[in-house]
Amino acid sequence: MLVNAPKRYYQLQRLHVYEEGGRQSHSGVNATLFGGSSSLGNQLGGMLTRIGSKVVYPYRKAATKWNINFRETQPVADLGYKAYIKLEDFTNEADIQHVIREDQNTVINCIGSRVFYKTEAEFEEANIKIPMAIANVVKRNPQIKRFIHVSAAGADPNSHSMRLRTKWIGEQEVKEICPDVTILRPTYFFNAFDLQPTIAAKWGVQMKMFNRMNFLVEGLNANVQPTFSQDVALAAYNAIKDENTIGEIYELGGPHTYTYEEIYEHFFHLTEIKPYTVTVPLETAYAYVHYKWWQSAYKKFFNTWVYPEFITAEAQNLVVSPGSKGYKDLGIKPVSFGHKAHELVNEIKWLYNAHEVTKRDTVNS
């Protein structure tokens, strides 16, 4: 008489991912993706649904599933492989439990603070309270086999940056609640999908508003290893597939290190514009915070780019710690900043490249 032997507990805990079937198959991944409307979440969701994964996208009550970022996730997923669920409060564990269902086996948190946040409470909600609520729900659901949390390189409890301080606290709280969480710490990452949160957008706004003039704050010229969101999304994707990543921390940075001034100079070089750079004292830059930007023709600039948190971002060294795990351990060779930087400045190059007066002397000769 044949007896069906029970599977080993280890086999039951494994997450088998099948990548070859296409979007109409089932990859074995049923994911809940928090922060799916971000550039990182958008690209990661596309990677998962393209292989036949079922992905749930929770979103805030102020948003809509017809948001332009969400619309990008719809063509890559077949019918029934994506769901958009509105939540009233992301810090409410009962609401989060509603989107982490019995058949879900993967949870990914890509939620982060926005570029225009000003108060400590706003950063604490995005980087501490929401990750803790998600981690508590994950802990109560034993069917979850992968939990990915996106933190930030440079996270430090003693940092002058509210974003990095709260990122560190949130990371430690999540690690304490769920020791099996996989933590990704990307450096400053760019993307061609949504330039708004990056210094590439800041540089582009200054080119259009101040007639090709770039403002640098005196003394703020730290080192950074820029990477691209596609590589960070691929790192999260590989972490889901590899069970050896459970409980590990990965710092994700590009292959080269630059100063912020060198990045701006590279933008000028790609667009063939004569660099006009003005150095502004830090006190003057902070004074602009109290400027009545709503009365100015430059309200877009003052509303978004002159908050202290964003100004001092260029004083933060965002580089990979020596000896830490990174892209190589996830089987990824990251794209260098120089290879894709032209995608970040195409609009400015198109806008000014027809005017000979704006080009560099080397181009005019």
Buried (B, 14 or more C-beta within 10 A) or exposed (E): EEEEEEEEEEEEEEBEBEBEEEBEBEBBBBBBBBBBBBBBBBBBBBBBBBBBBBBBBBBEEEBEBEBEBBEBBEEBBBEEBBBBEBBEBBBEBEBBBBBBEEEBBBBBBBBBBEBBBEEEEBBBBBBBBBBBBBBBBBBEBEEBBBBBBBBBBBBEEEBEBBBBBBBBBBBBBBBEBBEBBBBBBBBBBBBBBBBBBBBBBBBBBBBBEBEBEBBBBEEBBBBBBBBBBBBBBBBBBBBBBBEEBBEBBBBBBBBEBBBBBBBBBBBBBBBBBBBBEEEBEBEEBBEBEEBEBEEEEBEEBBEBBBBBBBBBBBBBEBBBEEEBBBBEBBEBEBBBBBEBBBBBBEBBBEBBBEEEEBBBEEEEE
